[in-house]
Protein backbone atom coordinates (compact mmCIF):
# COMPACT_ATOMS: atom_id res chain seq x y z
CA UNK A 1 0.00 0.00 0.00
CA UNK A 2 1.38 3.41 -0.90
CA UNK A 3 2.41 5.95 1.72
CA UNK A 4 -0.63 8.17 0.85
CA UNK A 5 -2.98 5.24 1.32
CA UNK A 6 -1.55 4.52 4.76
CA UNK A 7 -1.80 8.23 5.64
CA UNK A 8 -5.47 8.20 4.61
CA UNK A 9 -6.03 5.06 6.70
CA UNK A 10 -4.90 6.80 9.90
CA UNK A 11 -7.60 8.19 12.17
CA UNK A 12 -8.23 11.93 11.76
CA UNK A 13 -7.06 12.57 15.35
CA UNK A 14 -3.68 10.98 14.57
CA UNK A 15 -3.31 12.96 11.33
CA UNK A 16 -4.07 16.17 13.26
CA UNK A 17 -1.46 15.35 15.94
CA UNK A 18 1.13 14.48 13.29
CA UNK A 19 0.46 17.73 11.41
CA UNK A 20 0.76 19.60 14.72
CA UNK A 21 4.19 18.07 15.30
CA UNK A 22 5.23 18.86 11.74
CA UNK A 23 4.04 22.47 12.03
CA UNK A 24 6.10 22.84 15.20
CA UNK A 25 9.16 21.31 13.49
CA UNK A 26 9.12 18.25 15.75
CA UNK A 27 9.76 15.66 13.09
CA UNK A 28 10.85 12.79 15.35
CA UNK A 29 7.69 13.11 17.44
CA UNK A 30 5.66 13.02 14.23
CA UNK A 31 7.44 9.88 13.02
CA UNK A 32 6.85 8.15 16.37
CA UNK A 33 3.15 9.10 16.27
CA UNK A 34 2.76 7.70 12.74
CA UNK A 35 4.69 4.51 13.54
CA UNK A 36 2.59 3.77 16.63
CA UNK A 37 -0.66 4.50 14.78
CA UNK A 38 0.26 2.40 11.75
CA UNK A 39 1.23 -0.53 13.96
CA UNK A 40 -2.22 -0.38 15.57
CA UNK A 41 -4.03 -0.65 12.21
CA UNK A 42 -5.20 -4.07 11.01
CA UNK A 43 -2.92 -5.64 8.42
CA UNK A 44 -4.37 -7.14 5.25
CA UNK A 45 -2.89 -10.14 3.42
CA UNK A 46 -1.25 -8.07 0.63
CA UNK A 47 -0.68 -4.77 2.37
CA UNK A 48 2.13 -4.96 4.91
CA UNK A 49 2.36 -2.01 7.24
CA UNK A 50 5.15 0.47 6.57
CA UNK A 51 8.10 0.27 8.88
CA UNK A 52 10.17 3.13 10.24
CA UNK A 53 11.39 4.19 6.79
CA UNK A 54 7.86 4.30 5.40
CA UNK A 55 6.70 6.36 8.39
CA UNK A 56 9.59 8.78 7.82
CA UNK A 57 8.47 9.09 4.19
CA UNK A 58 4.93 9.89 5.38
CA UNK A 59 6.20 12.63 7.69
CA UNK A 60 8.47 13.99 4.96
CA UNK A 61 5.45 14.16 2.64
CA UNK A 62 3.51 16.05 5.34
CA UNK A 63 6.49 18.34 5.87
CA UNK A 64 6.49 19.16 2.17
CA UNK A 65 2.71 19.65 2.07
CA UNK A 66 2.79 22.02 5.05
CA UNK A 67 6.13 23.70 4.30
CA UNK A 68 4.76 27.23 4.02
CA UNK A 69 3.13 27.00 7.46
CA UNK A 70 5.93 25.42 9.52
CA UNK A 71 7.08 27.59 12.41
CA UNK A 72 10.86 27.81 12.27
CA UNK A 73 12.58 27.10 15.55
CA UNK A 74 14.38 30.11 16.92
CA UNK A 75 18.15 29.83 16.55
CA UNK A 76 19.85 30.30 19.92
CA UNK A 77 22.48 33.05 19.85
CA UNK A 78 25.91 31.89 18.77
CA UNK A 79 27.85 35.11 18.71
CA UNK A 80 31.18 35.09 20.53
CA UNK A 81 30.03 37.49 23.28
CA UNK A 82 27.06 35.32 24.28
CA UNK A 83 29.09 32.10 24.14
CA UNK A 84 32.00 33.67 26.05
CA UNK A 85 29.56 34.73 28.78
CA UNK A 86 28.21 31.17 28.91
CA UNK A 87 31.76 29.81 29.28
CA UNK A 88 32.42 32.33 32.06
CA UNK A 89 29.39 31.08 34.01
CA UNK A 90 30.81 27.56 34.22
CA UNK A 91 32.82 26.23 37.12
CA UNK A 92 36.15 24.66 36.36
CA UNK A 93 39.09 25.69 34.22
CA UNK A 94 38.54 25.88 30.48
CA UNK A 95 40.97 23.49 28.77
CA UNK A 96 39.91 23.69 25.10
CA UNK A 97 37.14 24.40 22.63
CA UNK A 98 36.12 21.66 20.26
CA UNK A 99 33.89 21.28 17.22
CA UNK A 100 32.24 17.89 16.70
CA UNK A 101 30.11 16.52 13.89
CA UNK A 102 26.76 15.03 14.80
CA UNK A 103 23.80 13.93 12.73
CA UNK A 104 20.14 13.04 12.87
CA UNK A 105 17.40 12.19 10.41
CA UNK A 106 17.62 15.69 8.91
CA UNK A 107 21.36 15.59 8.29
CA UNK A 108 24.68 16.80 9.64
CA UNK A 109 25.38 19.54 12.19
CA UNK A 110 28.39 20.73 14.17
CA UNK A 111 28.33 20.99 17.96
CA UNK A 112 30.64 23.55 19.54
CA UNK A 113 31.76 22.29 22.96
CA UNK A 114 33.73 23.82 25.84
CA UNK A 115 36.04 21.26 27.48
CA UNK A 116 36.87 21.86 31.14
CA UNK A 117 39.43 20.54 33.64
CA UNK A 118 39.06 20.45 37.43
CA UNK A 119 36.45 19.02 37.27
CA UNK A 120 36.66 17.34 33.90
CA UNK A 121 33.47 18.10 32.00
CA UNK A 122 32.06 19.35 28.72
CA UNK A 123 29.43 21.99 28.06
CA UNK A 124 27.62 22.28 24.76
CA UNK A 125 27.76 25.89 23.58
CA UNK A 126 26.01 25.82 20.21
CA UNK A 127 24.66 23.52 17.53
CA UNK A 128 25.27 24.79 14.03
CA UNK A 129 23.17 23.52 11.14
CA UNK A 130 22.73 25.15 7.75
CA UNK A 131 19.97 23.07 6.18
CA UNK A 132 19.14 19.43 5.70
CA UNK A 133 21.27 16.96 3.80
CA UNK A 134 19.09 17.49 0.74
CA UNK A 135 21.85 20.02 0.01
CA UNK A 136 24.07 17.10 -0.99
CA UNK A 137 21.70 16.16 -3.79
CA UNK A 138 21.37 19.79 -4.90
CA UNK A 139 25.17 20.11 -5.14
CA UNK A 140 25.21 22.93 -2.57
CA UNK A 141 27.91 21.48 -0.28
CA UNK A 142 30.82 21.02 0.34
CA UNK A 143 32.30 23.20 1.65
CA UNK A 144 30.22 22.72 4.75
CA UNK A 145 29.07 26.15 5.98
CA UNK A 146 28.40 24.84 9.48
CA UNK A 147 32.03 23.73 9.71
CA UNK A 148 33.26 27.12 8.53
CA UNK A 149 31.05 28.91 11.08
CA UNK A 150 32.26 26.58 13.85
CA UNK A 151 35.87 27.30 12.90
CA UNK A 152 35.25 31.05 12.96
CA UNK A 153 33.48 31.04 16.33
CA UNK A 154 35.69 28.36 17.91
CA UNK A 155 38.89 30.10 16.86
CA UNK A 156 37.69 33.47 18.20
CA UNK A 157 36.70 31.95 21.54
CA UNK A 158 39.93 29.96 21.80
CA UNK A 159 41.98 33.12 21.21
CA UNK A 160 39.91 35.03 23.75
CA UNK A 161 40.43 32.38 26.46
CA UNK A 162 43.95 31.39 25.33
CA UNK A 163 43.10 27.70 24.90
CA UNK A 164 43.40 25.34 21.93
CA UNK A 165 40.61 24.91 19.39
CA UNK A 166 40.21 21.39 18.01
CA UNK A 167 38.19 20.30 14.97
CA UNK A 168 39.39 16.91 13.74
CA UNK A 169 37.30 16.82 10.56
CA UNK A 170 36.54 20.31 9.25
CA UNK A 171 36.33 19.27 5.59
CA UNK A 172 33.73 16.51 5.84
CA UNK A 173 31.26 15.13 8.37
CA UNK A 174 32.77 12.45 10.59
CA UNK A 175 31.12 11.72 13.90
CA UNK A 176 33.88 9.23 14.73
CA UNK A 177 36.76 11.72 14.35
CA UNK A 178 39.45 11.88 17.00
CA UNK A 179 38.48 13.95 20.04
CA UNK A 180 40.69 16.55 21.70
CA UNK A 181 40.61 14.46 24.86
CA UNK A 182 39.75 10.77 24.61
CA UNK A 183 37.66 10.55 27.79
CA UNK A 184 36.15 12.82 30.39
Buried (B, 14 or more C-beta within 10 A) or exposed (E): BEBEEBBEBBEEEBBEBBBEBBBEBBBEBBBBBBBEBBEEBEEEEEBEBBEEEBBBBBBBBBBEEEEEEEEEEEEEEBEBEEBBEBBEEEEBEBBBBBBBBEEEEBBBBBBBBBBBEEEEBBBEBBBBBBBBBEBEEEEEBEEBBBBBBBBEBBBBBBEBBEBEBBBBBBEEBEEEBEBBEEEE
